[in-house]
Amino acid sequence: MPTVIIDAQLCKGCGLCTDACPRSLIIIGKETNSQGYFTAQYIDTKSECTGCALCAQMCPDIAIEVFK
């Protein structure tokens, strides 16, 4: 089962990953990082992620890793 890891310290909350995810498994959360940005969070509780890695490809800050 694929896993998505988001480095909150690199994330600037741009939302490109949320738009890219075909299953809407990434959201912009309510917590901020040390720079004050609301960061992306992976919320797959039902193992719906296919491991397509579109979220990681769209991230301009290289804050997302996808493991299959």
PyMOL Python script that loads the backbone (N, CA, C, O; Angstrom):
from pymol import cmd

cmd.read_pdbstr("""\
ATOM      1  N   MET A   1       0.834  -1.171   0.000  1.00  0.00           N
ATOM      2  CA  MET A   1       0.000   0.000   0.000  1.00  0.00           C
ATOM      3  C   MET A   1       0.885   1.244   0.000  1.00  0.00           C
ATOM      4  O   MET A   1       1.814   1.335   0.802  1.00  0.00           O
ATOM      5  N   PRO A   2       0.616   2.190  -0.876  1.00  0.00           N
ATOM      6  CA  PRO A   2       1.424   3.410  -0.987  1.00  0.00           C
ATOM      7  C   PRO A   2       1.325   4.295   0.254  1.00  0.00           C
ATOM      8  O   PRO A   2       0.316   4.307   0.959  1.00  0.00           O
ATOM      9  N   THR A   3       2.393   5.025   0.492  1.00  0.00           N
ATOM     10  CA  THR A   3       2.450   5.955   1.608  1.00  0.00           C
ATOM     11  C   THR A   3       2.954   7.301   1.113  1.00  0.00           C
ATOM     12  O   THR A   3       3.881   7.366   0.305  1.00  0.00           O
ATOM     13  N   VAL A   4       2.348   8.365   1.596  1.00  0.00           N
ATOM     14  CA  VAL A   4       2.759   9.721   1.249  1.00  0.00           C
ATOM     15  C   VAL A   4       3.320  10.375   2.498  1.00  0.00           C
ATOM     16  O   VAL A   4       2.684  10.381   3.552  1.00  0.00           O
ATOM     17  N   ILE A   5       4.521  10.927   2.368  1.00  0.00           N
ATOM     18  CA  ILE A   5       5.148  11.630   3.482  1.00  0.00           C
ATOM     19  C   ILE A   5       5.360  13.078   3.067  1.00  0.00           C
ATOM     20  O   ILE A   5       5.982  13.358   2.043  1.00  0.00           O
ATOM     21  N   ILE A   6       4.835  13.998   3.878  1.00  0.00           N
ATOM     22  CA  ILE A   6       4.955  15.419   3.601  1.00  0.00           C
ATOM     23  C   ILE A   6       5.848  16.048   4.672  1.00  0.00           C
ATOM     24  O   ILE A   6       5.556  15.959   5.864  1.00  0.00           O
ATOM     25  N   ASP A   7       6.923  16.675   4.243  1.00  0.00           N
ATOM     26  CA  ASP A   7       7.826  17.371   5.158  1.00  0.00           C
ATOM     27  C   ASP A   7       7.218  18.742   5.456  1.00  0.00           C
ATOM     28  O   ASP A   7       7.284  19.651   4.628  1.00  0.00           O
ATOM     29  N   ALA A   8       6.638  18.881   6.623  1.00  0.00           N
ATOM     30  CA  ALA A   8       5.923  20.104   6.992  1.00  0.00           C
ATOM     31  C   ALA A   8       6.832  21.324   7.022  1.00  0.00           C
ATOM     32  O   ALA A   8       6.373  22.442   6.788  1.00  0.00           O
ATOM     33  N   GLN A   9       8.112  21.125   7.307  1.00  0.00           N
ATOM     34  CA  GLN A   9       9.026  22.266   7.371  1.00  0.00           C
ATOM     35  C   GLN A   9       9.365  22.811   5.984  1.00  0.00           C
ATOM     36  O   GLN A   9       9.735  23.978   5.861  1.00  0.00           O
ATOM     37  N   LEU A  10       9.245  21.993   4.944  1.00  0.00           N
ATOM     38  CA  LEU A  10       9.489  22.449   3.574  1.00  0.00           C
ATOM     39  C   LEU A  10       8.222  22.968   2.905  1.00  0.00           C
ATOM     40  O   LEU A  10       8.298  23.766   1.971  1.00  0.00           O
ATOM     41  N   CYS A  11       7.067  22.525   3.372  1.00  0.00           N
ATOM     42  CA  CYS A  11       5.785  22.879   2.754  1.00  0.00           C
ATOM     43  C   CYS A  11       5.434  24.344   2.998  1.00  0.00           C
ATOM     44  O   CYS A  11       5.577  24.856   4.108  1.00  0.00           O
ATOM     45  N   LYS A  12       4.972  25.009   1.934  1.00  0.00           N
ATOM     46  CA  LYS A  12       4.536  26.403   2.053  1.00  0.00           C
ATOM     47  C   LYS A  12       3.029  26.545   1.874  1.00  0.00           C
ATOM     48  O   LYS A  12       2.514  27.660   1.788  1.00  0.00           O
ATOM     49  N   GLY A  13       2.319  25.414   1.818  1.00  0.00           N
ATOM     50  CA  GLY A  13       0.866  25.447   1.768  1.00  0.00           C
ATOM     51  C   GLY A  13       0.290  26.021   0.480  1.00  0.00           C
ATOM     52  O   GLY A  13      -0.777  26.634   0.505  1.00  0.00           O
ATOM     53  N   CYS A  14       0.966  25.836  -0.629  1.00  0.00           N
ATOM     54  CA  CYS A  14       0.503  26.421  -1.897  1.00  0.00           C
ATOM     55  C   CYS A  14      -0.770  25.754  -2.419  1.00  0.00           C
ATOM     56  O   CYS A  14      -1.538  26.376  -3.153  1.00  0.00           O
ATOM     57  N   GLY A  15      -1.000  24.485  -2.041  1.00  0.00           N
ATOM     58  CA  GLY A  15      -2.217  23.788  -2.447  1.00  0.00           C
ATOM     59  C   GLY A  15      -2.149  23.078  -3.785  1.00  0.00           C
ATOM     60  O   GLY A  15      -3.139  22.485  -4.212  1.00  0.00           O
ATOM     61  N   LEU A  16      -1.013  23.121  -4.455  1.00  0.00           N
ATOM     62  CA  LEU A  16      -0.895  22.425  -5.741  1.00  0.00           C
ATOM     63  C   LEU A  16      -1.079  20.918  -5.591  1.00  0.00           C
ATOM     64  O   LEU A  16      -1.645  20.269  -6.471  1.00  0.00           O
ATOM     65  N   CYS A  17      -0.608  20.366  -4.492  1.00  0.00           N
ATOM     66  CA  CYS A  17      -0.756  18.926  -4.263  1.00  0.00           C
ATOM     67  C   CYS A  17      -2.217  18.547  -4.027  1.00  0.00           C
ATOM     68  O   CYS A  17      -2.657  17.474  -4.440  1.00  0.00           O
ATOM     69  N   THR A  18      -2.961  19.423  -3.368  1.00  0.00           N
ATOM     70  CA  THR A  18      -4.369  19.126  -3.114  1.00  0.00           C
ATOM     71  C   THR A  18      -5.158  19.106  -4.416  1.00  0.00           C
ATOM     72  O   THR A  18      -6.074  18.301  -4.582  1.00  0.00           O
ATOM     73  N   ASP A  19      -4.800  19.991  -5.334  1.00  0.00           N
ATOM     74  CA  ASP A  19      -5.461  20.008  -6.643  1.00  0.00           C
ATOM     75  C   ASP A  19      -5.052  18.816  -7.492  1.00  0.00           C
ATOM     76  O   ASP A  19      -5.851  18.322  -8.288  1.00  0.00           O
ATOM     77  N   ALA A  20      -3.821  18.350  -7.334  1.00  0.00           N
ATOM     78  CA  ALA A  20      -3.296  17.271  -8.170  1.00  0.00           C
ATOM     79  C   ALA A  20      -3.803  15.892  -7.759  1.00  0.00           C
ATOM     80  O   ALA A  20      -3.897  15.000  -8.602  1.00  0.00           O
ATOM     81  N   CYS A  21      -4.126  15.703  -6.502  1.00  0.00           N
ATOM     82  CA  CYS A  21      -4.533  14.373  -6.020  1.00  0.00           C
ATOM     83  C   CYS A  21      -5.899  13.990  -6.586  1.00  0.00           C
ATOM     84  O   CYS A  21      -6.897  14.651  -6.301  1.00  0.00           O
ATOM     85  N   PRO A  22      -5.946  12.920  -7.391  1.00  0.00           N
ATOM     86  CA  PRO A  22      -7.219  12.528  -8.000  1.00  0.00           C
ATOM     87  C   PRO A  22      -8.239  11.982  -6.995  1.00  0.00           C
ATOM     88  O   PRO A  22      -9.428  11.904  -7.303  1.00  0.00           O
ATOM     89  N   ARG A  23      -7.790  11.611  -5.820  1.00  0.00           N
ATOM     90  CA  ARG A  23      -8.693  11.068  -4.802  1.00  0.00           C
ATOM     91  C   ARG A  23      -8.917  12.007  -3.624  1.00  0.00           C
ATOM     92  O   ARG A  23      -9.557  11.635  -2.641  1.00  0.00           O
ATOM     93  N   SER A  24      -8.392  13.221  -3.724  1.00  0.00           N
ATOM     94  CA  SER A  24      -8.550  14.252  -2.672  1.00  0.00           C
ATOM     95  C   SER A  24      -8.093  13.762  -1.301  1.00  0.00           C
ATOM     96  O   SER A  24      -8.793  13.924  -0.302  1.00  0.00           O
ATOM     97  N   LEU A  25      -6.905  13.159  -1.274  1.00  0.00           N
ATOM     98  CA  LEU A  25      -6.381  12.610  -0.028  1.00  0.00           C
ATOM     99  C   LEU A  25      -5.408  13.545   0.676  1.00  0.00           C
ATOM    100  O   LEU A  25      -4.873  13.208   1.732  1.00  0.00           O
ATOM    101  N   ILE A  26      -5.178  14.718   0.096  1.00  0.00           N
ATOM    102  CA  ILE A  26      -4.298  15.705   0.711  1.00  0.00           C
ATOM    103  C   ILE A  26      -5.101  16.986   0.904  1.00  0.00           C
ATOM    104  O   ILE A  26      -5.799  17.450   0.002  1.00  0.00           O
ATOM    105  N   ILE A  27      -4.983  17.538   2.100  1.00  0.00           N
ATOM    106  CA  ILE A  27      -5.688  18.785   2.429  1.00  0.00           C
ATOM    107  C   ILE A  27      -4.683  19.791   2.988  1.00  0.00           C
ATOM    108  O   ILE A  27      -3.574  19.422   3.374  1.00  0.00           O
ATOM    109  N   ILE A  28      -5.076  21.045   3.027  1.00  0.00           N
ATOM    110  CA  ILE A  28      -4.288  22.046   3.746  1.00  0.00           C
ATOM    111  C   ILE A  28      -4.824  22.055   5.176  1.00  0.00           C
ATOM    112  O   ILE A  28      -5.990  22.369   5.416  1.00  0.00           O
ATOM    113  N   GLY A  29      -3.966  21.711   6.100  1.00  0.00           N
ATOM    114  CA  GLY A  29      -4.369  21.550   7.491  1.00  0.00           C
ATOM    115  C   GLY A  29      -4.482  22.857   8.253  1.00  0.00           C
ATOM    116  O   GLY A  29      -4.314  23.942   7.697  1.00  0.00           O
ATOM    117  N   LYS A  30      -4.769  22.726   9.537  1.00  0.00           N
ATOM    118  CA  LYS A  30      -4.949  23.886  10.412  1.00  0.00           C
ATOM    119  C   LYS A  30      -3.705  24.185  11.230  1.00  0.00           C
ATOM    120  O   LYS A  30      -3.665  25.170  11.967  1.00  0.00           O
ATOM    121  N   GLU A  31      -2.687  23.337  11.103  1.00  0.00           N
ATOM    122  CA  GLU A  31      -1.456  23.548  11.851  1.00  0.00           C
ATOM    123  C   GLU A  31      -0.447  24.294  10.985  1.00  0.00           C
ATOM    124  O   GLU A  31      -0.420  24.130   9.765  1.00  0.00           O
ATOM    125  N   THR A  32       0.374  25.108  11.622  1.00  0.00           N
ATOM    126  CA  THR A  32       1.402  25.839  10.891  1.00  0.00           C
ATOM    127  C   THR A  32       2.780  25.261  11.187  1.00  0.00           C
ATOM    128  O   THR A  32       3.004  24.635  12.223  1.00  0.00           O
ATOM    129  N   ASN A  33       3.691  25.485  10.255  1.00  0.00           N
ATOM    130  CA  ASN A  33       5.069  25.066  10.475  1.00  0.00           C
ATOM    131  C   ASN A  33       5.845  26.216  11.118  1.00  0.00           C
ATOM    132  O   ASN A  33       5.251  27.228  11.489  1.00  0.00           O
ATOM    133  N   SER A  34       7.141  26.074  11.249  1.00  0.00           N
ATOM    134  CA  SER A  34       7.946  27.098  11.922  1.00  0.00           C
ATOM    135  C   SER A  34       8.015  28.413  11.145  1.00  0.00           C
ATOM    136  O   SER A  34       8.370  29.450  11.706  1.00  0.00           O
ATOM    137  N   GLN A  35       7.675  28.370   9.851  1.00  0.00           N
ATOM    138  CA  GLN A  35       7.671  29.578   9.038  1.00  0.00           C
ATOM    139  C   GLN A  35       6.306  30.262   9.027  1.00  0.00           C
ATOM    140  O   GLN A  35       6.152  31.343   8.459  1.00  0.00           O
ATOM    141  N   GLY A  36       5.316  29.626   9.658  1.00  0.00           N
ATOM    142  CA  GLY A  36       3.984  30.217   9.759  1.00  0.00           C
ATOM    143  C   GLY A  36       3.028  29.826   8.648  1.00  0.00           C
ATOM    144  O   GLY A  36       1.941  30.395   8.543  1.00  0.00           O
ATOM    145  N   TYR A  37       3.413  28.858   7.809  1.00  0.00           N
ATOM    146  CA  TYR A  37       2.546  28.409   6.722  1.00  0.00           C
ATOM    147  C   TYR A  37       1.623  27.288   7.187  1.00  0.00           C
ATOM    148  O   TYR A  37       2.040  26.413   7.947  1.00  0.00           O
ATOM    149  N   PHE A  38       0.375  27.311   6.734  1.00  0.00           N
ATOM    150  CA  PHE A  38      -0.515  26.179   6.946  1.00  0.00           C
ATOM    151  C   PHE A  38      -0.079  25.105   5.961  1.00  0.00           C
ATOM    152  O   PHE A  38      -0.027  25.354   4.757  1.00  0.00           O
ATOM    153  N   THR A  39       0.231  23.927   6.453  1.00  0.00           N
ATOM    154  CA  THR A  39       0.860  22.903   5.627  1.00  0.00           C
ATOM    155  C   THR A  39      -0.117  21.833   5.146  1.00  0.00           C
ATOM    156  O   THR A  39      -1.193  21.640   5.713  1.00  0.00           O
ATOM    157  N   ALA A  40       0.292  21.154   4.093  1.00  0.00           N
ATOM    158  CA  ALA A  40      -0.491  20.055   3.539  1.00  0.00           C
ATOM    159  C   ALA A  40      -0.422  18.850   4.467  1.00  0.00           C
ATOM    160  O   ALA A  40       0.585  18.616   5.134  1.00  0.00           O
ATOM    161  N   GLN A  41      -1.512  18.094   4.494  1.00  0.00           N
ATOM    162  CA  GLN A  41      -1.569  16.881   5.306  1.00  0.00           C
ATOM    163  C   GLN A  41      -2.184  15.752   4.486  1.00  0.00           C
ATOM    164  O   GLN A  41      -3.155  15.950   3.754  1.00  0.00           O
ATOM    165  N   TYR A  42      -1.608  14.586   4.622  1.00  0.00           N
ATOM    166  CA  TYR A  42      -2.095  13.378   3.955  1.00  0.00           C
ATOM    167  C   TYR A  42      -3.134  12.731   4.869  1.00  0.00           C
ATOM    168  O   TYR A  42      -2.841  12.452   6.032  1.00  0.00           O
ATOM    169  N   ILE A  43      -4.347  12.489   4.357  1.00  0.00           N
ATOM    170  CA  ILE A  43      -5.444  12.013   5.208  1.00  0.00           C
ATOM    171  C   ILE A  43      -6.040  10.687   4.760  1.00  0.00           C
ATOM    172  O   ILE A  43      -7.233  10.454   4.959  1.00  0.00           O
ATOM    173  N   ASP A  44      -5.250   9.824   4.168  1.00  0.00           N
ATOM    174  CA  ASP A  44      -5.760   8.553   3.656  1.00  0.00           C
ATOM    175  C   ASP A  44      -5.982   7.566   4.799  1.00  0.00           C
ATOM    176  O   ASP A  44      -5.036   6.932   5.267  1.00  0.00           O
ATOM    177  N   THR A  45      -7.220   7.438   5.243  1.00  0.00           N
ATOM    178  CA  THR A  45      -7.529   6.509   6.333  1.00  0.00           C
ATOM    179  C   THR A  45      -8.051   5.171   5.827  1.00  0.00           C
ATOM    180  O   THR A  45      -8.111   4.202   6.583  1.00  0.00           O
ATOM    181  N   LYS A  46      -8.426   5.112   4.564  1.00  0.00           N
ATOM    182  CA  LYS A  46      -9.005   3.882   4.005  1.00  0.00           C
ATOM    183  C   LYS A  46      -8.105   3.239   2.957  1.00  0.00           C
ATOM    184  O   LYS A  46      -8.560   2.388   2.192  1.00  0.00           O
ATOM    185  N   SER A  47      -6.845   3.630   2.913  1.00  0.00           N
ATOM    186  CA  SER A  47      -5.884   3.091   1.948  1.00  0.00           C
ATOM    187  C   SER A  47      -6.368   3.243   0.510  1.00  0.00           C
ATOM    188  O   SER A  47      -6.330   2.292  -0.271  1.00  0.00           O
ATOM    189  N   GLU A  48      -6.820   4.438   0.171  1.00  0.00           N
ATOM    190  CA  GLU A  48      -7.304   4.714  -1.176  1.00  0.00           C
ATOM    191  C   GLU A  48      -6.212   5.216  -2.111  1.00  0.00           C
ATOM    192  O   GLU A  48      -6.431   5.288  -3.320  1.00  0.00           O
ATOM    193  N   CYS A  49      -5.045   5.564  -1.584  1.00  0.00           N
ATOM    194  CA  CYS A  49      -3.954   6.104  -2.396  1.00  0.00           C
ATOM    195  C   CYS A  49      -3.476   5.046  -3.387  1.00  0.00           C
ATOM    196  O   CYS A  49      -3.255   3.889  -3.029  1.00  0.00           O
ATOM    197  N   THR A  50      -3.323   5.468  -4.632  1.00  0.00           N
ATOM    198  CA  THR A  50      -2.858   4.551  -5.673  1.00  0.00           C
ATOM    199  C   THR A  50      -1.359   4.647  -5.898  1.00  0.00           C
ATOM    200  O   THR A  50      -0.795   3.832  -6.628  1.00  0.00           O
ATOM    201  N   GLY A  51      -0.706   5.619  -5.290  1.00  0.00           N
ATOM    202  CA  GLY A  51       0.729   5.808  -5.460  1.00  0.00           C
ATOM    203  C   GLY A  51       1.085   6.483  -6.770  1.00  0.00           C
ATOM    204  O   GLY A  51       2.201   6.313  -7.263  1.00  0.00           O
ATOM    205  N   CYS A  52       0.176   7.238  -7.342  1.00  0.00           N
ATOM    206  CA  CYS A  52       0.408   7.885  -8.639  1.00  0.00           C
ATOM    207  C   CYS A  52       1.503   8.946  -8.569  1.00  0.00           C
ATOM    208  O   CYS A  52       2.127   9.250  -9.586  1.00  0.00           O
ATOM    209  N   ALA A  53       1.746   9.505  -7.404  1.00  0.00           N
ATOM    210  CA  ALA A  53       2.781  10.498  -7.136  1.00  0.00           C
ATOM    211  C   ALA A  53       2.564  11.836  -7.843  1.00  0.00           C
ATOM    212  O   ALA A  53       3.511  12.607  -8.003  1.00  0.00           O
ATOM    213  N   LEU A  54       1.351  12.116  -8.262  1.00  0.00           N
ATOM    214  CA  LEU A  54       1.066  13.418  -8.865  1.00  0.00           C
ATOM    215  C   LEU A  54       1.290  14.545  -7.861  1.00  0.00           C
ATOM    216  O   LEU A  54       1.728  15.635  -8.230  1.00  0.00           O
ATOM    217  N   CYS A  55       0.993  14.282  -6.608  1.00  0.00           N
ATOM    218  CA  CYS A  55       1.193  15.286  -5.561  1.00  0.00           C
ATOM    219  C   CYS A  55       2.670  15.665  -5.470  1.00  0.00           C
ATOM    220  O   CYS A  55       3.006  16.846  -5.387  1.00  0.00           O
ATOM    221  N   ALA A  56       3.542  14.673  -5.485  1.00  0.00           N
ATOM    222  CA  ALA A  56       4.979  14.931  -5.389  1.00  0.00           C
ATOM    223  C   ALA A  56       5.505  15.637  -6.633  1.00  0.00           C
ATOM    224  O   ALA A  56       6.390  16.487  -6.540  1.00  0.00           O
ATOM    225  N   GLN A  57       4.968  15.291  -7.782  1.00  0.00           N
ATOM    226  CA  GLN A  57       5.406  15.919  -9.029  1.00  0.00           C
ATOM    227  C   GLN A  57       5.019  17.393  -9.079  1.00  0.00           C
ATOM    228  O   GLN A  57       5.745  18.203  -9.654  1.00  0.00           O
ATOM    229  N   MET A  58       3.897  17.745  -8.489  1.00  0.00           N
ATOM    230  CA  MET A  58       3.411  19.129  -8.519  1.00  0.00           C
ATOM    231  C   MET A  58       4.052  20.017  -7.453  1.00  0.00           C
ATOM    232  O   MET A  58       4.005  21.242  -7.567  1.00  0.00           O
ATOM    233  N   CYS A  59       4.640  19.430  -6.437  1.00  0.00           N
ATOM    234  CA  CYS A  59       5.180  20.205  -5.316  1.00  0.00           C
ATOM    235  C   CYS A  59       6.428  20.989  -5.729  1.00  0.00           C
ATOM    236  O   CYS A  59       7.451  20.387  -6.055  1.00  0.00           O
ATOM    237  N   PRO A  60       6.355  22.323  -5.720  1.00  0.00           N
ATOM    238  CA  PRO A  60       7.510  23.122  -6.115  1.00  0.00           C
ATOM    239  C   PRO A  60       8.627  23.145  -5.060  1.00  0.00           C
ATOM    240  O   PRO A  60       9.755  23.541  -5.354  1.00  0.00           O
ATOM    241  N   ASP A  61       8.308  22.723  -3.843  1.00  0.00           N
ATOM    242  CA  ASP A  61       9.295  22.745  -2.763  1.00  0.00           C
ATOM    243  C   ASP A  61       9.887  21.373  -2.461  1.00  0.00           C
ATOM    244  O   ASP A  61      10.675  21.230  -1.526  1.00  0.00           O
ATOM    245  N   ILE A  62       9.516  20.372  -3.239  1.00  0.00           N
ATOM    246  CA  ILE A  62       9.988  18.995  -3.071  1.00  0.00           C
ATOM    247  C   ILE A  62       9.768  18.532  -1.624  1.00  0.00           C
ATOM    248  O   ILE A  62      10.653  17.941  -1.006  1.00  0.00           O
ATOM    249  N   ALA A  63       8.584  18.810  -1.107  1.00  0.00           N
ATOM    250  CA  ALA A  63       8.244  18.484   0.271  1.00  0.00           C
ATOM    251  C   ALA A  63       7.498  17.152   0.396  1.00  0.00           C
ATOM    252  O   ALA A  63       7.199  16.718   1.508  1.00  0.00           O
ATOM    253  N   ILE A  64       7.193  16.495  -0.737  1.00  0.00           N
ATOM    254  CA  ILE A  64       6.382  15.288  -0.701  1.00  0.00           C
ATOM    255  C   ILE A  64       7.144  14.110  -1.293  1.00  0.00           C
ATOM    256  O   ILE A  64       7.757  14.214  -2.356  1.00  0.00           O
ATOM    257  N   GLU A  65       7.092  12.986  -0.582  1.00  0.00           N
ATOM    258  CA  GLU A  65       7.663  11.735  -1.066  1.00  0.00           C
ATOM    259  C   GLU A  65       6.546  10.696  -1.095  1.00  0.00           C
ATOM    260  O   GLU A  65       5.720  10.641  -0.184  1.00  0.00           O
ATOM    261  N   VAL A  66       6.523   9.879  -2.136  1.00  0.00           N
ATOM    262  CA  VAL A  66       5.537   8.807  -2.245  1.00  0.00           C
ATOM    263  C   VAL A  66       6.289   7.489  -2.319  1.00  0.00           C
ATOM    264  O   VAL A  66       7.177   7.317  -3.154  1.00  0.00           O
ATOM    265  N   PHE A  67       5.928   6.558  -1.439  1.00  0.00           N
ATOM    266  CA  PHE A  67       6.522   5.234  -1.411  1.00  0.00           C
ATOM    267  C   PHE A  67       5.459   4.224  -1.774  1.00  0.00           C
ATOM    268  O   PHE A  67       4.363   4.232  -1.215  1.00  0.00           O
ATOM    269  N   LYS A  68       5.786   3.353  -2.712  1.00  0.00           N
ATOM    270  CA  LYS A  68       4.831   2.321  -3.136  1.00  0.00           C
ATOM    271  C   LYS A  68       5.023   1.049  -2.366  1.00  0.00           C
ATOM    272  O   LYS A  68       4.305   0.075  -2.593  1.00  0.00           O
TER     273      LYS A  68
END
""", "prot")
cmd.dss("prot")
cmd.show_as("cartoon", "prot")
cmd.util.cbc("prot")
cmd.orient("prot")
